Amino acid sequence: MKRIIYILLMAMGLATVAPMVSVVDNRIAAVYAVDAKAKAKAQREKEKEKAAKEREKAKAKAAKEREKAAAQKKKEQAKASAQKQKERDQAKAQAEKAKQAKAKQQAKAKAKQQSSKSSAKPAAQKAQPALTAAEEKAQYMATVAAIDKANAKANAYNERDIAHRLGFWGLVGYSNLFTSGIAYDNAATLVNPIGFQNKDKGFVGGGLGLGYQLRYKQFLMTVGAEFDFYNSVMGISNREDGTFGLTYLMKPYTSMTYHYDFAKLQDKLIGGFVQVPLLFGMELKNIPLFWQAGVKAGIGLLGQSTVSGVMTTTITDTELITGLTDMYKHALVTDAEVERPSTKVNFGLNVAASAEIGVNLDQWVNAASRLRVSVFADYGFLNALSYAPVKDAQDVPTQMMVAANPIDFPTNSALATTSAKSAVVNPFLVGAKLAVWFDLPRHEKPTQEYPKAPTPRMGVYMYDDAGSNALGGVAVEITNVETGKSLQKNTNRQGMLQGRFAPGTYRISATKNGYFPSDTILQTVEVFDFDTLRLPLQRIPAPIIYTLCMNIYDVETHEPIEAAVRLTSTKDTVVLYAGQSADDGFIETPLTEGDYIAHLTATGYMPKDDTLRFVRDTFDIYMQHIKEGIKVKIENLFFATNKTYILPQSEQAMSDLATFLLENPSVKIHIVGHTDAVGTDEANQILSEGRANSVRNDLIKRGVAAERMTAEGKGEKEPVADNDTEEGRQLNRRVEFTIIDVGDEDIQQIY
């Protein structure tokens, strides 16, 4: 603009107008200055309006939270009231029930008494003299002794360490049917009478059972029914190489001899026994192990035999150079596989020894049943074998063929030959067992109820602790500890209160105006008791009222300050004084001696909380003007031990700090957490950071903008006292804040 004006003036040759140009230039600058000032003012007005809206919003939020807290408190009070009413109704119902039962018992006793009177002889209708207290006590004690004896027996029976169980089990393992005692007789027709031998081989076997088990302490007894299945193979041979051969003379051709050679000749045996086990053992307590041993007696229910092998037949003749083979019409075959139909074998009676050891799975398997896993072994040591030989069979498992078909010849099980008359079969089974047991409900003997004892009496005597004078009109409350039922009654002029109370333990307390309440005591009332309890009451001395004086100054200028003061007791939050100091910073109020908390607020100053011990003192309290760089400790701020959780008793301190920040939206602070030297440096650093951030987060929840606050922890690095004492460590555990910016607005303070 200046350049344009000067160019115009030079062009027009108006050098004389230069002073006027300077005036215009100044006016233009003034216009620009006014415009900038107006814009700055508009900006400040806009920011003030925004801050005011934020304050209104924060106030509305705080009011809403207070309403919510009040509603929650009202709801909890209503719930507590409903619970108390419910308890009163239950107590009333129980009392009514007890009253009805007592009335019923009295009516029954009265009817019984009338019945006995009506049936008694006239001579016996004379009134019986009432029992004395001693006789009544002796009669009652005799009845109690008899019931004690009977109940002791019933309780001893009910407390037995015993269990009855029903269950089932399964067995699986290696089985065999060992044979012994076979007398080998050789047929007269055999050219080389060698007899035959047998060799037993076992296979998989198993069984199923169910039964009853008794456990008494650690002793076990098991009985039941069981079906056991055995599988065995009996190899048959009469030669050293394990083969079996028969040689027959061919009649009437005495020069001819028939040879029957068998490879892999075996007798497959299957046996099934129904047995009754009877086992005894122990179940250990400290370790989950048990063992049992006993016998199993049963009878063979299933028995069959199947003979198989590979047969080769030849004929030799003294007149022939070589033997005759592979002549089917003459029943001469080579390596012919034969397997005869199964034949029945009657195993008869069996008595077996049995043993097992296993583990209880109760502590590992959470089930209603009891699981047991064990290893077992059964060996039949007594067995009666009934043999049934094939008709016309000789005393060998195979016979000479009787038809043209080379495989058509009679066979016998080795256990069904004449040689097996004296044979004994020993069934053997070893393997794993899984049992599932279910405990049966216990049967308990009922105990007798004791008769109602004579109601004892109890007296309470109240007296003055100082003068030992009887105190009448003392409100005495006697509460049964077990039932919660209470009685309230005043002492008479002689300071006495008497009543009858059921045996039990009672809580007794007494109150009277002008006296301290008596310490609650417990009094046990026994049957036939008559005891007077003496309780002293201590007179309450009249409180002495003093005047608390307080001067409030600026910490830097020492000038008096007008401040709002609120005094509360350290025991509760009841406000004992609330007022404004005079212009000379002085207040006074009547108070008794004690400990108090003084909360002070003043415009432009940091709020201050001081704990005062008042003993007729005058206090000088200094307040800090709000400015950048000042450091303030947050008083009455409490955390859980070694935690970052702010305790509820810190509510007033946090509420005051939040109110200060909301009323002064231009103030920005830096929050710093500190700890004592207990613990490691790393743990203390983390704890201090967490507590500083907890304060910041709490203020954010109360409506303070997050960007106005920063937080850090300094652990134990900046102590303000000695860490060797508890008092010093308590001072070092603190949270402080420093004002880092106050903005360009007036600092406000709520009262």
Buried (B, 14 or more C-beta within 10 A) or exposed (E): EEEEBEEEBEEEEEEEEEEEBEEBBEEEEEEEEEEEEEEEEEEEEEBEEEBEEBBEEBBEBBEEEEEEEEEEEEEEEEEEEEEEEEEEEEEEEEEEEEEEEEEEEEEEEEEEEEEEEEEEEEEEEEEEEEEEEEEBBEEBEEBBEEBEEEBEEBEEEBEEEEBBBBBBBEBBBBBBBBBEEBEBBBBEBBEEEBBBBBEBEBBEBBBEBBBBBBBEEEEBBBBBEBBBBBBBBBBBBBEEEBBBBBBBBBEEEEEBBBBBBBBBBBBBBBBBBBBBBBBBBBBEEEEBBBBBBBBBBBBBBBBBBBBBBBBBBBBBBEEEEEEBBEEEEBBBBEEEEBEBEEBEBBBBBBBBBBBBBBBBBBEEEEEEBBBBEBBBBBBBEEBBBBBEBBEEBBBBBBBBBEEEEBBEBBBBBBBBBBBBBEBBBBBBBBBBBBBBBEBEEEEEEEBEEEEEBBEBBBEBBBBBBEEEEBBBEBBBBBBBEEEEBEEEBEBEEEBBBBEEBBBBEBBBBBEBEEBEEBEEEEBEBEBBEEEEBEBBBEEEEEEEEEEBBBBBBBBEEEEBBEBBBBBBBEEEEEEBBEEEBEEEBEBBBEBEBEEBBBBBBBBBBBBBBBEBEBEEEEBEBBBBBBEEEBEBEBBBBEBEEEEBEBEEEBEBBBEBBBBBBBBBBBBBBBBBBBBBBEBEEEBBBBBBBBBBBBBBBBBBEBBBBEEBBBBEBBBBEEBEBEBEEEEBBEBBBBBBBBBBEBBEBEBBBEE
